[in-house]
Amino acid sequence: FRRDLYDRISSCIIKIPPLRERMEDLSLLCEYLLSDIAESNKMSICSISNDVIDKLSNYSFPGNIRELINILNML
């Protein structure tokens, strides 16, 4: 970044809590990410089961959203 651009951007702080602190967003994130994964792989996915969401919600996600993406890519 150029210094002047960095100075302008650095004054804006956006705080987003880690995934483990906002499990209520997990279902919506999974649906979005799965549709993105399916589209990029030219596949179709109907939905994700509640059992899978329940199991994911019991996980602490130390790797945050990238770890969720990796898990969903394995499904």
N, C-alpha and C positions, 0 to 999 in steps of 0.2 A: 504494500500500500504506500501511496505517497503520504508524506507526513501530514499535510493539511487535511486530506481525506480521513486519515486515521484519527486525527484530533476531532473531527466532526462526528465520526461514528462512535468513538469511545465515550462520548457523553451520553449515549443511549444504552441503558442497561436493561436487558430482558432476562428475568429470572424464571426459569422453567424447572420445576421440581423433578427429581429423578422418577422413573417409571414406578419404582417400588413404593413411592409415596402417593401415587395417583392411580391405583388399581381400578378405580371406577371408569377410567378411560380405556382399559385393556380391551374390552369387547369391540369398541369402535375402532381402536387402532388395529386390531387383528383383521377386522373386515376390510379396512382400507388397505392395509399392507398385503393381505392375501389377494385382493383384486388387482393390485399393482404387480405382484409376483405372477399371477395368472396371465395378465395381459402381456407382460414381457416374455413369458414362455409360451404364448399362444395356446393357453389352456382355459378351461372354464371351471370355476369353483362356485358351487351353490351357496354354501354357508359353512360356518364352523360350529361344531356342536358345543352345547353347554358344558359337557364333560371336559372337553379340551380347555375351555375358558376357565373352568373351576380349577383344573390342574395347573394351568399357567398362573392363575391368581395366587396360588400357594407358593410360587417361586419368587425369590427375592430380586432377581435380575441385576446381579452385580455388573453386568456389561451393558445395562440400560437398554435403549431402544435397538441398538445394533445386535444385541443378543437375541431380542425378540425376533428381529428380521431373520437371523440365522436359524432360529428354531422353526419359524414358519416356512423357510425354504426347504427344510428337511421333511415337512409333512407331505 
